[in-house]
Amino acid sequence: MKLSTKGRYGLRAIVELAARQGDGPVSLPVIAAEQGVSEAYLEQLMRLLRQAGLVATARGKAGGYLLARDAAQISVAQILTALEGSTALTDCVGTDASVCERACFCASRPLFLTLQSRIDAVLKETTLSDLCKDYKEQKRRSENATSLS
């Protein structure tokens, strides 16, 4: 599975929201600046995340985006599915295995099914809260390294 920019940038954006959970809505320009993503592209990604019920919007002067529920209740699988659609490694292990005429007798398919099963398990078990903890630690280390220089 190779994630597109939609998956990578969208994941970064929602992790940013998780890191700021409890601080109120976060504006698109703030998220874009912090994550190095254009506002126009980020707006498209946030629309997908909102349609999936993962983020909510608040209107007005202090408006912006916030998580629709607690970060511990959102899996990476839900996020990537909202952004990417399928997270299938190959077509033959996706929801429509009929796209491959060799699916029933392919020598490689058992391996692909095992890999897909493990990928799915990691994506389902890893929460947005888990990613947020790692992100905050990375930022802390980066800030400490910068202050020591």
Summary of the structure (lengths in Angstrom):
residues: 149
radius of gyration: 17.9
end to end distance: 38.4
largest distance: 59.5
contacts: 421
relative contact order: 0.15
helix: 62%
strand: 7%
